[in-house]
Amino acid sequence: MSDQLRSSNWFAQTGKLGFYHRSHTKSEGFPDDMFSGKPVIGIGASWSDLAPCNAHLHDLAQSVKAGIYEAGGFPFEFPTMALGETLMRPSAMLYRNLAAMEIEELIRSNPLDGVVLLTGCDKTTPAAIMGALSVDLPTIILTGGPMMNGVFRGETVGSGTDLWRFSEDVRAGVMTQEDFVSSEACVSRSVGHCTTMGTASTMACLAEALGLVPSGTSTIPATDGARRSAAQLAGRQIVSLVAKDLRPSSILSRESFENAIVANVALGGSTNAIIHLLAIAGRAEIDLELEDFDRLGLAIPTLVDLKPSGRFLMADFHGAGGLPALLSEISEFLHLGARTVSSRTLGEDIANAKNWNQTVIRKVDAPLLPPGNGSVVLFGNLAPNGAVLKLSAADPNLCVHRGSALVFDSIEEYNSTIDQEDFIVDPNSVLILRNAGPKGYPGMPEVGNLAIPKSLVKQGLRDMVRISDARMSGTSFGTVVLHVAPESASGGPLGLVQNGDSIFLDVPNRTLSLEVSEAELLKRREENSPFNPDDSGGYVSLYRTHVMGAETGADFDFLRGRRGSDVPRRST
């Protein structure tokens, strides 16, 4: 095998070049028979104290190393950019493409034959997949798992979802500020990502549905000993994938992505999955369009009773059998011949899966929500390139709604206005937030789930129609239309809406309309000032110049596709 290994272009070289590579590797305390002639495996871990969801990944990497050694390989651990949604501003999404670019170049530029990429929070999993696909070396993605269930004064509480609920209760005067602060440490109790079906949980599960995460591992809690066992087994398996030269391009297919879309509906997964799967498909050179998410989801029921759509949390889902049990329940809708990193098919991976708790993972004939309640795609003169809405988190009574627009140009303007005593709003109003898309904010933050104005919260209102070119957290809920494209900063019609305009949302017919004449819109467009950001250079300028629209995944135009793993020119 050694003469076929990519790493032999570094470690098997003669003369000064081979001396240079081997000598400095030996300086780390590795004898040359540890790395010469053996599969060299990179372990990329997005560990950082600044990303609490990922804080345990360096420790998890030690178990991966053990598995690699056992299988006859040699591991190199290296850090990758940590994208913690909880601390990064203005949005971790701004840096997803940067992390993907870093991972791609780290893999290609180093003597690696395969990689195990350890990920945690929302953006690290898609970023790792995107970067790895563009290189296309044998790859296993291993997620860090959800944190412990939250418990506050005897009530089971979940990340994000109950934060939004508690926050509204404080504004409504039914929860004290002291109780609100007391709940903080009760919601987040350990390392690991969110306990609800937020974006981190969603992307972990969908990476498994794609076939890139070892079967049954995406839901294992971060603190469970089984998480370390899974890491050790992944270390063994990556050496096997290198021996077979089984690359992501041999695993991923159009069918793999259709499986992930179907799984997302059955999970009640995040709307953010749409953006990430579109970007991942672009790297894999597989044709995937926004409309596919609606079309493929129409016949799929939501089966997982998990917050924010249901009641339970990720540890409960794992205890019920995790993703294999869910996929077994919906097997009739899946392409079971799709390949996975197990070197088997998806059908073989889930053949023996059991559903141990049919309260958490429902049966198809007794679903949490009937078919057609996943993320739907809307089009119309307000969203010519599309917009999305998560039906499972929306009020059914608002899914056909006509109301007058209340327009805000920034989240700061909105937040400073909604609690004012003289703010005029009613339950039928349609709240519009613009300039919050990829270019506009920049980075398309999770501000789309606008807080309900205080005067309405006090009346007991908890939902109303909100429309934005932003995203929202997968842990959020509400009748929120997101990812409106083109975004306002790119000249989209959202930038033309004025206070008092009539907006018509018609989910059954998949339309989102601004009920203003074409002549009036043309006049407004002629009078509208073009978006002119005050960038000071640096990465933000690069981002705004090259980021594509949400309807294509918001990747950079120059990063789509595969650039391969050819060995770069010599360094000395």
N, C-alpha and C positions, 0 to 999 in steps of 0.2 A: 504493500500500500504506500510506503514512504515516498517512492518516486512519483506518485500521483498526487500527493498532498500539496495543497497550495502553500503551506508553511515551509515546505522544503526549499522554496525559492529564497527563503531567508536562512534557514538553519542548515541546509545541506550544501550551501555554496562553498567553493574553495577560495583560497587566496584571502586578501585583506577584507573583502566584503563579508564572507562567512565568519572570519575571525571577529569582525566588528559586532555582528549580530549575536554570536554565541558568547563572546567574552562578557558583554554587558548583561546578558541574561544570567550568566553564571554569577555575576556580582550580587544578584539577589539571593544567592544561596542554592541555586538549582544546578545539580550536576547535569552534564549534557545528555546523559542517557535518559533523563526525564523528559526532555522536549524534542530531541533529535529523532526523527523517524516515527514519531507518534502523532496522532491527530491533536492539533492544538485548538483548544476550544476557548473562545472568549465568553466571559460572564459579565454582561453589562448590567449594572445595578443602579437604578435611579435613587440611591440612598442619599438622604440629606436631613439634617435637623430642621431645615426650612420647609420640609414637606412631610408633615406628621404621618400621612397615610403610607409613606414609603420608608419610615424611619427604621424599620427592621430588616430591610432588604440586604444590607451588608452581612448580617448574621445568617440570613437565609442562603446567601451565596456560599457559605462554608459547607452546607449540605450538598449543594450542587457540585462543588469541588470534589467532595468525597465520592460521589457517583462517577464523576469523570475519571478520577484515579482508578476506581474499581474496574472500569471498562477499558482501561489501557490508554486513556487519553491524558493530555496535559492541560490544566486550566490556567488562564490568565484572567483575573478579575480586573475590571476597569469601571470607573464611574461614568454615568451618563447624566445628562441634565435632568434635574428633579423639577417637576412642574406640579407644585402643590396649589390646588384651587383655593385652599383655605387661607393662604397668606399672600399669594402673588397679586399684584396690581399692575395694570388695569384689568388683566384677565390672563389666566394661564393659557387660554386659547391663542393669545397673541404669540406665544412662544412654542406652540406645538410644532410648527413647521421648522423652527430653529432646532428643536430637539431632534426631529427626524433627520435633518441635515447633518447634525453632529453625529448621530448614531451611524448613519450611512457612511460617512467619511472615516469614522473610527474603525469600522469593520473593514472597509476596503483597504485602508492604508497600513494595516497591521498584519502580522503573520498568523492569520486565523483561518481554520478550515470549517468552522461552524460556530454558532453562538447560541447561548441561552440568555435571554433578555428578561430581567426581573423588573416588574412594573407594579405600580400601585394606584395612584390617584387618576382622576378622569383622563387627562391628556397624555400621561406617560405610556399607557397601553397602545392607543392609536399611533403615537409618535414612534414607538419602538417598532411596531408592525410596518409602518410606512418606510422607515429607514432601512429595515431589513429587506423588505421586498425590492427596493431599488438596487440592492447589492445582489440578492438572490443566492446567498450561501445557505447551507442547511441551518435551520433556525427553529428553536422552541421558545415560545413565550410562556413565562410562568408568572402569574399574578400573585400579589402578596396577601390577598384574602381580606374579608371584612373584619372590622373590629368586634369586640364583645357587644352583645345586646345592651341597649341603654335601659336603665330603670330609674324612674323618678317618683319617689313617694308611693311605691307599690304599682305604678303604671309602667308598662313597657313602652319605651319611647325610641324613636328612630332618628338617625342623622338627617339634618336638613328639614325633613317633613315636619317634625314636631317643633323645630326652631321657628318655622314660618307660622305654625299654629300658635305657639306661645307668644310670638311677637305681636300677632293680631289681637290676642287676648289682653296683652298689656295695653295696647292702644284703645281697646274697647273698655278698659277699666275692670275686667273680670279676673286679672292676674296681677299681683303686685310686682314691682320692679325687683324687690328682694327675692321673691320666689323665682323670678326669671333668671337672676344671676345664680341662684342656688342650683338651677337645673343644668348649668353649663357642663360641669364635670360628670353629671349623670347621663348626659346624652352621648358624650365621647369618653369612653372608659379605657381604651387600650390602643396600641398600634393597629394599623389596618385602615382600609377605606370605609366609606359609608355603609351603614347596616341596611339601608333601604335600597330599592331598585333605582338608585341614582345612576349617573353616568359611569362611575367607576365600576359598580356592580354589573351594569348593563354591558360595558365593553369587555369586562372579564368573561362574562358568559358568552358573548358573541364571538370573542376570539376562540373560545372552545368550540362553538358551533361552526366556525370557519374551518376548524381542524388544526389550528396553530397552537392551542393549549392542550396539554394532556387531558384525556377524558376524565371527567369527574373531579378535577382539581380547582376549577374556577370559583367554587363556592366554599371551599374549606376555610374556616375562620383563621385569621392571622395568628392567633395564639394557640391553635390546635396543633398537637404534635404531628398530626397527619400532614400538616403543611410542610414540615421538614422532610418527612418521608417522601412526599411528592417531589420535593426539590432534589433529593438524592436520586430518585428514579429518573428524573429529567436529565440529570447529569449522565447517567448510564445511557439513556436513550439517544442523546445527541451524538454520542460517539458512534452508535449504530447508524444514525442518519447520515453521518459523514461517510461511513464505509459503503453505504448504499447510494451515496450522492443524491439523496432525496431532498430536493430544494423546494422552497415555497412555490415556485413556478410549476412544479410537478404535483403540488397538493391543491392549490387554489384553482378554482374553475368558476364559471358562471353559476353552476349548481351550488357551490360552496356559499356564495353570496346570497343566493335565494334561500338557502337554509338559515342563514343568519337573519335575514329579513323576517322570515316566518317565526323564528325563535324570539325575535324582539317583540312581536305582537303577543305571543303566548306568555312572555314574561311580564308584559306591561312595561316595556323598557323605555328608556329615555329618548326624547326627540333628538338629542345630541348624537345618538347613534347614526342618524341619517347622514349628518355631515361627515362623521368619521368613516363610515362605510363607503361613501362616495369618494372620499380622498384615498382610502386604502385601495379601492378598485382602480382608481387612476394610476396608482403605483404598480398594481398588478397587471395593468394593461388589459383590463376586463371591462367591457361595456356595461355600465350601470347608470340608470337615470332616476331622477326624482320620482317620476310616475310609477316606477317599479315598486316603491314602498307601499303605495296605496293599493295598486292592483293586486300584488301578491298577498297583501294582508286582509283582503276583503272576506275570505273564507275562514280566517283563523280566529278562534276564540282566545280570550285571555284566561289562562288557567292558574297562574301563580297568584295567590292571595297575599300580596306583599305591598307594604307601603311604598309609594303614596297612593296606589290604586286600591290596595286592600288593607290588611291588618297586621301581617306578620313581618319578620325581619330575615336577613340573609342566613343567620345561623339556623333558623327554623326551616328554611328552604333546603339548606344542606342536609339537615337531619332527615328530611323527607325523601332524600335521594338526589338532590341537586339537579344539575342540568341533564345528565343522562336520563333520569326519571321523567323529566319534562319532555325531552325529545322522544322518549319511548311512547309517551301519551299522544304525541302529535306526529308519529312516524308516517302516517298516511299522507302527510303534507310535505314530507322531506325527500330529498334525493339521497337515499341511503348508500349509494355507491360512491359518494364523494370521499376523497382520501383525507387522512389525518396524519399527524406526526407520530402516531402509534405504528405507522406502516400498515395499518389496516384501513378498512372503510368505516364510515360513520355508522353504518348498520351493524358492523361487527363490534364496534366500540360499545354500542348501547344494547346489544342483544340480550344481555342478562340484567339490565337495569330494572330496579323495582321502585315503585312508588309506595313509600312507607307511611305516608300521611296524606290522605286524599282531602283533608281539610285545607292543607297548605298548597298542594298541587292538585288541582281539581281534575276531574275526568272531562273529556271532550263533551259528553252529553250532559254535564252539570257544571258549566264553566262559571268563573267569577263574572265574566262579561261575555255576551254573545259575540259571534263573528262581526267584524267590521268596526270594532271599538279600539283599534290601535291608533297609530299616528296616521292621520289623513293628510293628503296633499290638496291644497286649494289653488285655483287659478282665477284670474279675473283682471279687470283693468287696474286694480290696486296691487296685484301681484302677477305681472305678466310672465315671470319666470318661476313662479310658484311660491308657496308659503306652507307651513306645516302647523298642525294642531294635534295635540294628544287627547283623543276622545276619552280615554279611560280616566283622565284626570279632570275632565270638563263637566260642567253642569248641563245635562241634556236639554234643559229648558232654554238654554242660551244658544243652542246650536243652529237655530234659525232666529236671527235677531237683526232688527233695524234700529239704529240709534244715531244720535248726533255726536260728531267727533269733538273731543277735547284734545288738543295737540300740544305736545311738549317736544322741544328741540334737544333736551338733555335730561339725564336722570337727575342731575342736580336741581334743575328747574322744577322737575316733577316733585321731588321729595321736599323741596322748600315751599311748595304750593298746597299740597293735598291736605295738610292739617290746619290750614288757615280758616278762621271762622267765616270769612266772606267768600270762600271758594264755592262756586255754584256747580253742583254735580248732582245727578240723580241715577238711580239704578239702571236706567236705559242708556246712559251715556256710554260712548265707546272711547276708551282711553288710548291715545296714539303716542308712542315714543319713537322718535326717529334719530338718525345720526348715531346709531348704536350697532351698525353692521361691521363687517371685517375692516373696511377702510375707515369708516366714519368715527369709530370710538377712539382708537383702533382696537382690533382684536375680538370684536363680537362678544361682549361679556354677557354674563347671566343676569341681566337686569330686566328681561322681558316680563317676568312675573311681578308686575307693578303692584305695590301695596295698595289695598283698597282705601280710598279716602276716609279719613277719621269719622266724618259725620255719618257715613254709611255703615262703617264698622259698628258704631254705637247703636245703630238700628238693627244690628244682627246680620247685616249683609256680609257674605264671605266670598262672593264671586261676581264678576262682571266681565264683559268682553274687553280684552286688551289686545292691541296689535302693535307689533314692533319688528324691526329688522335685526333685533338682538336674539340671543338664545335665552333659555332658562335652565336652571338646575334640574336634573332628572329627579331630584327629590321633591320638586315643587308640584303644585296642583293648580287647577283653575282653567277657565276658558280663555286661553292665551294663544293667539296666533303669532307665530314666530318665523324667523328666517325670511321675512318678506324680501323678494328679489325681483328686479334689481334693488339693492339697498338705496336709501335716499342719497348717500354720498356719491353713488355712481349714476345719479340722475333718475332713480326710480320714482314712480308716482307717489310713493309715501311722502316725498318731499314737497308735493303739491297740495296736500290736504290742508284745509283751513278749518278753524273752529266753526262748528255748526253744520259742516258738510254731513250729508246723510251717508252712512256706511251700512251695507247690507251683507251680513254673514249668512251663508246658506250651506251648511255642512253636507246635508244629504245630496245636494247637487254640486258640491265641491267648488263653490264659487265665493269670491271675496270681491265686493264691488264698491267703488266710490261713485255714488249717484250724482255725478256732476257731468254736464255736457262735454263732448269732445272739444267744442269750440272754446269753452271756458278753460279747460285743461291746457289747451294750446296757448291761450293767452297767459296763463299762469307760468307755463314753462318758459315763454319768451321773457317774462319779467323776473324769473327766478335766478338768483345769483348762484353760479357754480360753486361746488364744494372746493374750498381752498385751505387745506390744512396748514398750520404753522409748525411744520416739522423742523427740528434742529439737526436733522441728519441721523446717522446711526442706523440701527436695526429697524426702527419704526419707519424710516423713509424707504428702506428696502422692502419692508412688509407692504406698505401702502402701494408701492409701485408694482409689485408682482403678485399680490394675493388675488385669487380668483373668487367668483361669487359663491355664496352659500349653496346655491343649487348644484354646484360641481364639487363641493367639499372644502372650499376655502383653502386649497393647497396653493403653493406657488406655481406659477405657470412653467417655470424652468425645472421643477422637481418631478413632475409627473413622468411615469414610465420607469423602466429599468435601465440602469447604466452598467450593471454587471459587476463581476468580481475579478476582472483581469488584474494581474499583479502590476502595480505601478512601477515606474522606472526606478532604478537604483538610487539610493540616497547618498552614496559616497563613492 
